[in-house]
Amino acid sequence: MMTRRLLQLFTGLAMYGISLAMFIRAGLGLDPWDVFHQGVAGKTGLSIGAVVVIVSFLVLLLWIPLRQWPGFGTLCNAVLVGVFADVGLALIPEFSHLGGQIGMLAGAVLLNGIASACYIGARFGPGARDGLMTGLARRTGWSVRTSRTGIEIVVMGTGWLLGGSVGVGTVVYALAIGPLVQLLLPRFTVPEARKARAGEGAGKGVGAGSDEASEPGTGEQSEAAVTAA
C-alpha cells in the first residue's frame, strides 16, 4: 500500500509539472496561479519552475497563522512541480499554429486532472496553495469555494499586471478541471489500511455502505482539488 502511495505521489507531481509546461507551450492562457508565476518569472528573469518552488514555500509561511502544518506530500509538491515544469519546458517545443496549440491545451487539461487525482489520492497532504484555501476557509468560516475564488482573483490579477498570460486556456481550465478531478479522484484514491481491513472482515454485507463512506470527492478535499499545487 505504501509503495503504491509513494509511486502515485511522485508520478502525479511529475505529471503536474509537465502539464504546466504544456499550458505554457500551448500559449492560450494559464490557470490563475500560473499566470502569477509566469508574470513573476518574466519580471525577475528566474525560470518559471524556480518561481513555482519559491512561491510554494512563501505560501507555506502563510500556513503558520492559519495553524496548518504541511504533510510529506506538501513538501514534495513544493519542490517537484517546479522542477518538472522546467524539465517539460526544455523538452516540449512551442507551437505556432492554432491546431497544435488547441491540442496541447486539451492534453494539458487532461494531464493536469490525472496528476491532481494521483497526488491527492495518495493522501500525503495537500499542495501549498490548496492548503492555504482550506486553512483560510476553516479560520474565517468562509466556504472553500469563496476562499479559492478570492485568492485566485488576486493572484491572477497580479500576474496579469506583471505580464502573465490570461486567455481562453484560463477559462477552459476553470470550467474543466473541477469536474475532471472529481470524476477521476475515486479511481486514484488509495483507501486507508484500517478501512480496507474492516471491509475485508465484514464480508459482502457492507458493500454499498463502505463504498459510500470512503468515497472521495466531497467536502474540503474535492473543493481544493480543482486548483494547481
C-alpha positions in Angstrom: 0.0 0.0 0.0 2.8 2.5 0.9 4.7 1.7 -2.3 1.6 2.5 -4.3 1.0 5.7 -2.5 4.6 6.9 -3.0 4.6 5.9 -6.6 1.3 7.7 -7.2 2.5 10.8 -5.4 5.7 11.2 -7.3 4.1 10.3 -10.6 1.3 12.7 -10.0 3.7 15.6 -9.1 5.9 14.9 -12.2 2.8 14.9 -14.5 1.6 18.1 -12.8 4.8 19.9 -13.6 4.8 18.6 -17.2 1.2 19.8 -17.6 2.2 23.3 -16.5 4.8 23.3 -19.3 2.2 22.1 -21.8 -0.1 25.0 -20.8 2.8 27.4 -21.4 3.7 25.9 -24.8 0.0 26.0 -25.8 0.2 29.8 -25.5 -3.6 30.2 -24.9 -3.6 31.2 -21.3 -2.7 29.7 -17.9 -4.5 28.8 -14.7 -4.7 31.7 -12.2 -1.6 30.7 -10.1 0.5 30.0 -13.1 -0.5 33.4 -14.6 1.1 34.8 -11.4 4.2 32.5 -11.7 4.7 33.4 -15.3 4.4 37.2 -14.5 6.9 37.0 -11.7 9.3 34.9 -13.8 9.1 37.5 -16.6 10.0 40.3 -14.2 12.7 38.6 -12.3 14.4 36.5 -15.0 14.0 33.3 -13.0 12.8 30.2 -14.6 9.1 29.5 -14.1 10.0 26.3 -12.2 12.2 28.3 -9.8 9.3 30.8 -9.2 6.9 27.9 -8.6 9.2 26.5 -5.9 9.9 29.9 -4.2 6.2 30.9 -4.2 5.2 27.4 -2.8 7.5 28.0 0.3 6.3 31.6 0.7 2.7 30.3 0.7 3.6 27.7 3.3 4.7 30.6 5.6 1.1 31.8 5.4 0.0 28.4 6.8 1.6 29.4 10.2 -1.1 31.9 11.3 -3.7 29.5 10.0 -2.3 26.8 12.3 -1.9 24.4 9.5 1.0 22.1 9.1 2.4 20.5 5.9 2.5 16.8 5.2 5.2 14.9 3.3 3.3 15.3 0.1 3.0 19.1 0.7 6.8 19.4 0.8 7.3 17.2 -2.2 4.7 19.2 -4.1 6.5 22.4 -3.3 9.8 21.2 -4.9 8.9 18.7 -7.6 6.2 20.5 -9.6 8.6 23.4 -10.3 11.4 21.0 -11.2 9.3 19.1 -13.7 7.8 22.3 -15.1 11.3 23.3 -16.2 12.1 19.8 -17.5 8.9 20.0 -19.5 9.7 23.4 -21.0 13.1 22.1 -22.0 11.6 19.1 -23.8 8.3 20.4 -25.3 8.5 22.7 -28.4 6.5 25.8 -28.9 3.5 25.6 -31.4 3.0 28.3 -34.0 -0.3 27.0 -35.5 -3.7 27.0 -33.8 -4.4 23.3 -34.2 -1.3 22.4 -32.3 -2.0 24.9 -29.6 -5.5 23.6 -29.1 -4.3 20.0 -29.0 -1.6 21.0 -26.5 -4.1 22.8 -24.3 -6.5 19.8 -24.3 -3.7 17.5 -23.4 -2.6 19.8 -20.6 -6.0 20.0 -19.0 -6.4 16.2 -19.2 -2.9 15.5 -17.8 -3.4 18.1 -15.1 -6.6 16.4 -14.0 -5.0 13.0 -13.8 -2.0 14.4 -12.0 -4.2 16.1 -9.4 -6.2 13.0 -8.8 -3.0 11.0 -8.4 -1.3 13.2 -5.8 -4.4 14.0 -3.9 -5.4 10.3 -3.9 -2.1 9.3 -2.5 -3.2 11.1 0.8 0.2 12.6 1.7 -1.2 16.1 2.3 -2.5 19.0 0.1 -0.4 21.3 -2.0 0.7 24.6 -0.5 -2.0 26.6 -2.4 -4.8 24.1 -1.7 -3.9 24.1 2.0 -4.0 27.9 2.0 -7.5 27.9 0.7 -8.8 25.2 3.1 -7.0 26.8 6.0 -8.4 30.2 5.3 -11.9 28.8 5.0 -11.5 27.0 8.3 -10.2 30.0 10.2 -12.7 32.6 8.7 -15.8 30.5 8.3 -15.9 31.2 4.6 -16.6 28.3 2.2 -13.7 26.8 0.4 -15.1 27.9 -2.9 -15.3 31.5 -1.7 -11.7 31.4 -0.3 -10.5 29.8 -3.5 -12.2 32.4 -5.7 -10.9 35.3 -3.8 -7.3 34.1 -3.7 -7.3 33.2 -7.4 -8.8 36.5 -8.5 -6.0 38.3 -6.5 -3.1 36.2 -7.8 -4.4 36.1 -11.4 -4.9 39.9 -11.5 -1.5 40.5 -10.0 0.1 38.0 -12.5 -1.7 39.6 -15.4 -0.4 43.1 -14.4 3.1 41.5 -14.3 2.7 40.2 -17.8 1.3 36.7 -17.2 -0.8 35.0 -19.9 -4.6 35.1 -19.5 -6.7 33.7 -22.3 -9.1 31.0 -23.4 -6.9 28.4 -21.7 -7.6 30.2 -18.4 -11.4 29.8 -18.9 -11.1 26.2 -20.2 -9.1 25.3 -17.1 -11.5 26.9 -14.7 -14.5 25.2 -16.2 -13.0 21.7 -16.8 -10.6 20.9 -14.0 -13.1 20.6 -11.2 -15.4 18.1 -12.9 -12.4 16.2 -14.3 -10.7 15.8 -10.9 -14.0 14.8 -9.2 -14.5 12.2 -11.9 -11.0 10.8 -11.6 -10.4 11.1 -7.8 -12.4 8.0 -6.7 -10.3 5.9 -9.2 -7.0 7.1 -7.8 -7.7 7.4 -4.1 -5.7 4.9 -2.1 -8.0 3.5 0.7 -6.9 3.8 4.2 -5.5 0.5 5.5 -7.9 0.4 8.5 -10.9 0.8 6.3 -9.6 -1.8 3.8 -9.2 -4.3 6.6 -12.6 -3.5 8.1 -14.1 -4.0 4.7 -12.4 -7.4 4.2 -13.5 -8.6 7.7 -17.1 -7.5 7.3 -17.7 -9.5 4.1 -20.3 -8.9 1.5 -22.8 -7.3 3.8 -21.0 -3.9 4.0 -20.7 -3.4 0.2 -22.7 -0.3 -0.6 -22.2 1.3 2.9 -18.4 1.1 3.0 -18.1 2.4 -0.6 -20.2 5.4 0.3 -18.4 6.1 3.5 -15.0 6.1 1.9 -15.9 7.8 -1.4 -13.7 10.9 -2.0 -14.6 14.0 -3.9 -16.7 15.7 -1.3 -16.0 18.4 1.3 -12.8 20.4 1.5 -10.7 17.9 -0.3 -12.7 17.9 -3.5 -13.0 21.7 -3.4 -9.2 22.1 -3.1 -8.7 19.5 -5.9 -9.7 22.0 -8.6 -6.6 24.1 -8.1 -3.0 23.5 -9.1 -0.3 22.6 -6.4 
